[in-house]
Amino acid sequence: MMNKFKKYLIYIIFFVILLLAFVTRFYKLGQAPAGLYLDEAAQGYNAYSILKTGKDEFGKGFPIIFRSFNDFKTPVYIYLITPLIPIFGLTKFTVRFPSFLFSLLTFPYLYLLISNITNKKLAKKLALLTSLLLAISPWHILFGRTNFECNVALFFFIAGSYYFFIGLNKPKYLILSALFWALAIPSYHSQRIITPIMMLVLLFKYKNQLLKDGSRKYILYGCLLGFIILLPTLLVSFTPGFLSRATTLNIFKTSPVGIIDTKSIFSFIINNKIYLNVREFMSLYISYFSPINMFVLGDYGLRSSFPALSTFFVWQAPFYFIGLYYLLKDKNLGKIRHYTISLLLIAPIPAAVTRDPYTTIRALPLVIPQLIAISLGIIFVYEKLAKQWIKIAAIILFLSTVGYSLLKLYSSVIVLNEYYRAPYWNYGWEKVVDSIKLHAGEMPVVVDDARGEPYSQIVFFLKYDPEDFQAKNTIDLKNYYTDMSRRKSKTIGNIETRGINWEHDLKKEQILVGDSLAISREQIERHNLTLLDEILFPDGSVAFRIVRTNQEAKDSN
């Protein structure tokens, strides 16, 4: 009877954790952040274009990777948005929903994974606690509330890992493992590195079990299925489009800065390109284990972090170090020990080969082993408490700390992020489009693009006809994956996105749209412009001004 009660209690606790994860990711989804970043808009509009025409914004039928701005986007997320548009419409909520959904789906697979590869004494406690910490993780919540492919890729990676370990005893599940891992690779750039390396590590570790007669055919089936899924990606894997992210961000493609010392006999060593590249890689790699980055500074990117919050909560720091010690020392932890240490070491690799220090979007899988370490530390400390009343007090203190962390999350995610970081989420374009529809009519409109490329937001909020956009913004489709040249200015009906040219644009009556730098108060007075609308950021500063040129007044002068 007691065992049955404990079993149901575990289900109830996990359901509460899942509910908490749902609320922290779903509350005001599509409203906070209130803006829509240009990459989010581009993915949403391309999904809309695929739905309507079977082609992307450039007219390419069902691309393997999607051409966009200066690089190419992975395809899985865009194709996930497409069937949602008839249900929810082309909205901010829609483009963020797949990230939310797969963020939530990660929880049951993570729970099952940890439960199955940890020794029985620790399994349920560690699985529940890691799930709880993931539910309130600022790192995972941010990417679960916004349009980021890394969250979807993490789900596929964790699901593939779970079915791999199940497949060690039930070989037919190795096919599912291959399926999910094969989907992870084209889902996000960093998984092109993380998933294959992790697969090789696990295959080597468990080769004796995998080479049994009952497993071989399922490994073969899994490899065949994975190859079929990855075949389209493999066909373009050496094109400039596929490699665009790697070539633009790769530290090995830039010239490293050495120490100018021609007199020293060691100069040829310390200024050697290989040595300098390895040194830079190691510096970036180690930054992902820096306690200062993890618990104090967080990600420097203003769209990949929340104000006044680091990657992890400060109170988790001591438990992290205790958990790491426990993880390295205790060989009786089971398979969880090898898996956690392996992922801990592998996850930062793709992020460390880019120029940006401690960029959490590229190292999202690292959140899993680091939270497992924190959870192990908490369990270890709790089990060292001698008296029952101290343990009860510790549980109350822990739950109170979780409650405080939730308040911090609300303050940062819903209040501070909206107030201080609206410009970085391209806030205001929805209002700009509404204002253009109200004031422009058939009049020509010029939207300044000197500090960004707003065309994706304009076509998104206009729900502009994809066929018309494709016809007016053509490219060489034969060289879709190879020709990296691009035209920044776009034509969207009577709207043109380009830099404002005051000498020429004042000569005809039209509407001009720009930020406070493109269209200042002084320019409005000097050029006798009519201010039609002013879009403000949440802090009250000017986001955009919409003006009309006054040709009659110009002619009379």
Beta strands, then each sheet from edge to edge (+ up, - down):
strand 1: 66-68
strand 2: 71-73
strand 3: 445-447
strand 4: 490-492
strand 5: 495-497
strand 6: 511-514
strand 7: 530-536
strand 8: 542-548
sheet 1: 1+ 2-
sheet 2: 4+ 5- 3- 6- 8+ 7-
end
